[in-house]
Amino acid sequence: MKRGYQQFLEDETTRKVADHYSARTNQTLEEREASPIIHLKKLNNWIKSVLIQLYTRPGDHVLDLACGKGGDLIKWDKAKVGYYVGIDIAQGSIQDCQARYNGDADQNQRRKKKFSFPARLFCRDCYEVGLDKALERDAPFDICSCQFALHYSWSTEPRARQALANVSALLRPGGTFIGTMPNANVIVKKLREAQGLKFGNSVYWIQFDEEHAHKKFRSSSPFGIKYKFHLKDAVDCPEWLVPFHVFKSLASDYGLELVFVKNAHEFVKEYLQKLEFVELMTKLGALGDGNSTMSKDEWEVASLYLAFALRKRPE
Ligand code: SAM
């Protein structure tokens, strides 16, 4: 009885996440440039571009879990991938992604674009059931990407396991899993330093439930630690902490070994040593351009995230 009720609550929360993303409309370029977090958005795009360029080879087959509105399609095109499958739980996002892929997204004044790779897009919960049947004719993939979305699998242990089982089942041996997600260590540190259960700055806030009032996480289950995340002009929905040591060990159970993990600040510092990535940063204007520079508050939000790469053990 209790399990059924809990399951119902989890489904409700997942629905809230899906509805939130589904309802987000595409911004025009002018609206996007006026966003209070425009430099953060550009920085996140730079981080994803660097990850993609580091781990993708021409001709690779790509699985983009929780692909959203297809904001990374251009990045995959630049990496000259051979095939792309994008899946997302939000129907509205998949429709936008399909429109962008078809090149008919110009009602949003975005550049019309013809992509050089074939693609298949569909709407599905990536963490609830096995995807191997649905992707039978597409797998195996050389690379799987899950950007700013894996933490939505951490609501329960079965969902977290299903997410990793899907990645493992669909990647070829030796294939790579890249991603970005919130950094639980940074979030918990900020919570412990906070006066109450809420903290943030002018562009974001995070609020934990009353059950976390004593702020002790070590003894509790590492799954289902929920908080509400609000990021101006971007996110307003429930999320779950992903303790990275648990993620790393669970991933290893599914044959996925850690290649690297870096906090976003460290990541920026390291890859800004390379000329090609400096040029990309300048082109995107992420840290600053002729008009403005990234604010301290946006830079603080960047620190809440980490980037990782895992490799599926060769057989
Ligand atoms: N990966 C895209 C990007 O980087 O632009 C989108 C990131 S957005 C912050 C998070 C995405 O995760 C949303 O598109 C949302 O619909 C998707 N998502 C959340 N839970 C999901 C689930 N259970 N299955 C598939 N997609 C999910």
Residues whose N, C-alpha, C, O or C-beta is under 5 A from the ligand:
A	BS01	SAM	V17 Y21 L65 A66 C67 G68 G71 I87 D88 I89 A90 S93 R124 D125 C126 Y127 Q147 F148 A149 Y152
